[in-house]
């Protein structure tokens, strides 16, 4: 099983590079990490360009590192989830549709290793993207504003990665259910909508992945309380999605 997992992981990692998924995730997340502090800094100048802009600028306080942080988190959380859906929706469905999954599984390749390798490769891809975004975001925030707490910044980016991986796992589950990556993407978007709606409920939202973002921002600002329940639920959702994908996939005819 372990040897098969390494073989599958090697294949998936090559696929991440050859299909340019790694490049796309790295460029998109890195670009938003770089531009978020810059956008926060230039917001007053952009407002001045609109009619009565000078009056509006006088009403808002000067941008701070907290504004750069808020812009960074907003961009990475939103576009990270979109990338998670796009990168994972065809992970299994497309291979089933083209018949390459059947070729891989006659090696023989355990279906659990097949799925786990896909999730692991996507996890590394998003980790690389978060790393680039984190380095760029921190340096530009330092240059344009002030230094943020390094440990808090690292924790924030780790929690952002975990937040994205929840949707990678859920999309991988949806991709296992069908042979159409479009249908898989629609199902994953539905899961995102449900989690977003339920997360808006004050008491329940404290236990869902969205709370990781709140916790990360507070850590980066050097304050706030831990949200371990949301952390545990996020890990549980990933484990449940992967287990569900395996239970479904092992019974499917390819």
Phi and psi in degrees as a GROMACS rama.xvg file:
@    title "Ramachandran Plot"
@    xaxis  label "Phi"
@    yaxis  label "Psi"
@TYPE xy
-66.4123  -42.2177  UNK-2
-64.4549  -42.1626  UNK-3
-62.4987  -36.7662  UNK-4
-64.1841  -42.7185  UNK-5
-66.0514  -38.766  UNK-6
-63.0746  -46.2679  UNK-7
-65.3395  -38.9796  UNK-8
-66.0952  -39.5411  UNK-9
-61.5205  -42.6399  UNK-10
-64.6019  -44.2462  UNK-11
-67.1273  -37.1838  UNK-12
-67.7801  -39.7849  UNK-13
-62.9665  -37.7724  UNK-14
-66.0289  -37.0881  UNK-15
-60.6815  -37.428  UNK-16
-79.5658  -44.8631  UNK-17
-69.5402  -31.7831  UNK-18
-85.7227  0.337909  UNK-19
67.5778  14.8004  UNK-20
-62.9388  -43.4567  UNK-21
-60.2254  -44.1781  UNK-22
-64.0402  -43.6667  UNK-23
-63.1572  -48.1537  UNK-24
-63.5968  -43.5971  UNK-25
-63.2481  -43.9134  UNK-26
-68.518  -46.2131  UNK-27
-64.9274  -51.8175  UNK-28
-67.2661  -40.0788  UNK-29
-62.7146  -39.4905  UNK-30
-65.3522  -40.9168  UNK-31
-71.3889  -33.9681  UNK-32
-63.37  -37.7854  UNK-33
-73.3955  -41.7312  UNK-34
-84.5297  -21.2005  UNK-35
-61.4693  -49.544  UNK-36
-63.2754  -35.8605  UNK-37
-64.6294  -41.8637  UNK-38
-64.2125  -41.1012  UNK-39
-61.7574  -39.3897  UNK-40
-68.5779  -36.7535  UNK-41
-91.0769  -4.04933  UNK-42
-54.5348  -45.9709  UNK-43
-59.6993  -37.5156  UNK-44
-67.5671  -36.7837  UNK-45
-67.5753  -37.3737  UNK-46
-65.5757  -33.6368  UNK-47
-63.3575  -21.5815  UNK-48
-76.8326  -17.4428  UNK-49
-88.0393  160.013  UNK-50
-56.4431  137.271  UNK-51
61.1684  24.783  UNK-52
-62.5885  -37.103  UNK-53
-61.3034  -39.2302  UNK-54
-66.3374  -37.9145  UNK-55
-68.1472  -40.9415  UNK-56
-62.0958  -35.3523  UNK-57
-66.1832  -20.3607  UNK-58
-89.3769  -14.2497  UNK-59
-109.647  146.24  UNK-60
-71.4091  157.958  UNK-61
-60.8081  145.805  UNK-62
-64.4882  146.85  UNK-63
-128.351  178.678  UNK-64
-61.8243  -30.5062  UNK-65
-64.8982  -34.79  UNK-66
-67.9807  -40.6937  UNK-67
-63.1553  -40.289  UNK-68
-63.4218  -44.9501  UNK-69
-62.0123  -41.0991  UNK-70
-65.7224  -41.6074  UNK-71
-60.3881  -49.7128  UNK-72
-65.263  -42.6194  UNK-73
-59.4519  -48.146  UNK-74
-66.5398  -45.7809  UNK-75
-70.0273  -38.7544  UNK-76
-65.0582  -45.0169  UNK-77
-68.2046  -53.7536  UNK-78
-77.0104  -24.3539  UNK-79
-65.1784  -40.23  UNK-80
-67.3394  -41.9205  UNK-81
-59.77  -44.5043  UNK-82
-63.3975  -38.5159  UNK-83
-59.4598  -44.0149  UNK-84
-66.1164  -44.4248  UNK-85
-69.6896  -39.3255  UNK-86
-75.7666  -27.74  UNK-87
-104.149  -12.6538  UNK-88
-68.697  -24.1577  UNK-89
-105.302  7.87793  UNK-90
-57.1459  -43.0206  UNK-91
-108.098  -42.639  UNK-92
-57.3162  -44.0652  UNK-93
-67.392  -38.4365  UNK-94
-69.3734  -34.403  UNK-95
-68.0636  -40.41  UNK-96
-66.7031  -39.1456  UNK-97
-84.7062  -13.2141  UNK-98
88.6932  0.254669  UNK-99
-71.694  -26.2717  UNK-100
-64.1584  -40.9691  UNK-101
-63.8274  -38.2006  UNK-102
-65.2915  -40.5278  UNK-103
-66.709  -37.7717  UNK-104
-82.7398  -4.88001  UNK-105
-93.5541  8.19448  UNK-106
-67.9063  -39.1213  UNK-107
-90.1989  150.066  UNK-108
-124.408  116.927  UNK-109
-56.5996  137.853  UNK-110
-66.3434  -29.902  UNK-111
-64.0624  -42.3925  UNK-112
-65.4138  -37.1917  UNK-113
-59.1869  -47.4159  UNK-114
-72.7393  -43.5022  UNK-115
-63.341  -36.1615  UNK-116
-65.208  -37.7746  UNK-117
-63.9449  -45.4676  UNK-118
-64.9556  -41.2461  UNK-119
-64.0488  -42.8634  UNK-120
-65.1001  -42.0125  UNK-121
-65.0749  -35.7804  UNK-122
-62.4429  -42.8454  UNK-123
-65.3607  -40.4447  UNK-124
-59.5664  -46.2899  UNK-125
-71.459  -31.2264  UNK-126
-64.3047  -40.091  UNK-127
-63.345  -44.0552  UNK-128
-61.5732  -44.3518  UNK-129
-64.7871  -38.0107  UNK-130
-61.0347  -47.4565  UNK-131
-63.7769  -43.62  UNK-132
-62.6075  -42.8124  UNK-133
-64.1493  -44.2852  UNK-134
-64.2783  -47.5308  UNK-135
-64.651  -43.9687  UNK-136
-63.4222  -41.3459  UNK-137
-67.6128  -44.8966  UNK-138
-62.3561  -44.652  UNK-139
-70.1786  -34.2279  UNK-140
-65.3985  -38.8884  UNK-141
-63.8855  -43.6775  UNK-142
-71.3092  -37.7363  UNK-143
-92.7694  -25.1099  UNK-144
-129.768  -95.2454  UNK-145
-156.37  168.436  UNK-146
-73.0825  135.831  UNK-147
-93.7675  164.082  UNK-148
-62.0976  120.436  UNK-149
-63.4345  -46.8567  UNK-150
-62.1055  -42.1897  UNK-151
-64.3969  -38.3679  UNK-152
-65.089  -41.981  UNK-153
-63.5697  -42.3857  UNK-154
-63.7683  -41.4691  UNK-155
-57.5107  -46.9708  UNK-156
-69.6381  -33.1021  UNK-157
-64.4922  -40.0266  UNK-158
-70.2468  -35.5529  UNK-159
-61.8834  -40.4537  UNK-160
-62.8971  -45.7054  UNK-161
-61.3467  -41.1329  UNK-162
-58.2737  -44.9358  UNK-163
-67.9999  -36.9437  UNK-164
-68.4511  -25.6251  UNK-165
-58.1343  -43.2834  UNK-166
-80.0859  -25.9741  UNK-167
-63.0253  -46.798  UNK-168
-65.6418  -43.1538  UNK-169
-64.7001  -39.1575  UNK-170
-69.3375  -35.877  UNK-171
-62.4097  -39.8902  UNK-172
-61.3321  -46.1561  UNK-173
-62.8635  -36.8192  UNK-174
-66.8278  -26.8733  UNK-175
-74.2321  -25.9423  UNK-176
-75.0273  -19.4884  UNK-177
-142.284  167.806  UNK-178
-98.0221  -2.56678  UNK-179
-107.855  122.654  UNK-180
-70.7745  -24.418  UNK-181
-67.5708  -44.7329  UNK-182
-64.0358  -41.585  UNK-183
-60.0597  -42.1144  UNK-184
-64.3927  -38.4336  UNK-185
-64.7264  -42.1487  UNK-186
-64.0389  -41.33  UNK-187
-65.4236  -39.374  UNK-188
-64.2254  -36.8684  UNK-189
-62.6795  -41.7918  UNK-190
-62.8505  -39.7679  UNK-191
-62.2359  -43.381  UNK-192
-62.7941  -40.1895  UNK-193
-66.0563  -46.2027  UNK-194
-63.315  -37.8816  UNK-195
-65.5845  -43.6474  UNK-196
-66.1075  -44.9299  UNK-197
-68.0654  -35.0086  UNK-198
-66.703  -19.2443  UNK-199
-75.4274  -13.7949  UNK-200
-76.5451  119.329  UNK-201
-49.3171  -53.5474  UNK-202
-70.2497  -45.6922  UNK-203
-68.7302  -37.736  UNK-204
-58.722  -25.5715  UNK-205
-66.9446  -14.0575  UNK-206
-108.115  3.4688  UNK-207
-106.336  165.18  UNK-208
-55.4502  -30.6294  UNK-209
-58.8244  -25.9294  UNK-210
-67.841  -21.7551  UNK-211
-61.0616  -35.6126  UNK-212
-65.7817  -44.4217  UNK-213
-60.8563  -45.7094  UNK-214
-60.9236  -44.3096  UNK-215
-62.1423  -42.1878  UNK-216
-62.1034  -43.495  UNK-217
-64.0708  -38.3248  UNK-218
-65.2999  -41.169  UNK-219
-65.4211  -29.6244  UNK-220
-88.2296  -2.10805  UNK-221
79.1217  25.9597  UNK-222
-146.209  -176.398  UNK-223
95.6276  167.58  UNK-224
-107.749  154.093  UNK-225
-68.1396  147.853  UNK-226
-119.758  60.3911  UNK-227
-62.0075  -34.0001  UNK-228
-58.43  -43.0465  UNK-229
-65.3237  -36.3118  UNK-230
-62.1703  -47.546  UNK-231
-65.2864  -40.9572  UNK-232
-64.0905  -38.8762  UNK-233
-63.2421  -45.8699  UNK-234
-62.1241  -38.7074  UNK-235
-64.843  -39.1396  UNK-236
-64.2138  -40.3337  UNK-237
-63.3951  -48.1232  UNK-238
-62.5993  -42.9821  UNK-239
-65.4818  -40.8051  UNK-240
-64.6933  -42.725  UNK-241
-68.3667  -40.1534  UNK-242
-65.102  -42.4195  UNK-243
-63.2191  -41.5271  UNK-244
-61.5061  -40.8979  UNK-245
-66.7357  -44.4966  UNK-246
-61.9401  -37.5119  UNK-247
-74.4439  -45.6023  UNK-248
-66.3818  -34.4775  UNK-249
-68.4161  -18.2788  UNK-250
-100.917  -2.10476  UNK-251
-85.3711  144.613  UNK-252
-90.1715  127.521  UNK-253
